[in-house]
Amino acid sequence: MQLNAWALFLAASHEGALSGSGSEFEPDWASLDTNQVPVWRAALEAQLVLDAQAARQVNARQPYSDWNTLAWARWVGSLRTNR
């Protein structure tokens, strides 16, 4: 899950430089933004749900509390990638 969050963070962080008109990386960025970013986002979301479900099975009285992972998921979920 951390790798998907990190990949989304990097994609959002470098989007401006890679997607600008005239950038030599523009075709590569378009492919990355179209093909990989949605896969990383979906994988992060799916794993977060699975982790929360597994945590509830261990202790149903306690809410999911992996605050580090939740913070990363929320942060990268708010970044502008794959409009």
C-alpha positions, 0 to 999 in steps of 0.5 A, spaced: 500 500 500 505 504 501 508 503 494 502 505 491 501 511 495 508 513 494 507 513 486 501 517 487 505 522 491 510 522 486 506 523 480 502 529 483 508 532 485 511 532 478 505 533 474 506 540 472 513 539 470 512 533 466 505 535 463 507 542 460 506 543 453 513 543 450 515 538 455 519 532 452 516 528 457 509 530 455 507 523 451 510 519 457 506 523 462 500 522 458 501 515 458 502 514 465 496 519 467 492 515 463 494 508 464 498 507 471 495 513 476 488 509 476 491 503 477 495 505 483 489 509 486 484 503 485 490 498 488 491 503 494 483 504 495 482 496 495 488 495 500 485 500 505 478 497 505 482 490 506 486 492 511 480 495 515 476 489 514 482 485 517 483 489 523 475 489 524 476 481 524 481 481 530 478 486 534 471 488 532 470 493 538 476 498 535 476 502 529 481 501 524 487 506 527 493 505 522 493 513 522 499 513 518 496 509 512 490 513 513 494 520 512 497 518 506 491 515 503 487 521 504 493 526 502 494 522 495 487 522 494 486 529 495 492 531 490 491 533 482 492 527 478 488 523 473 483 529 472 
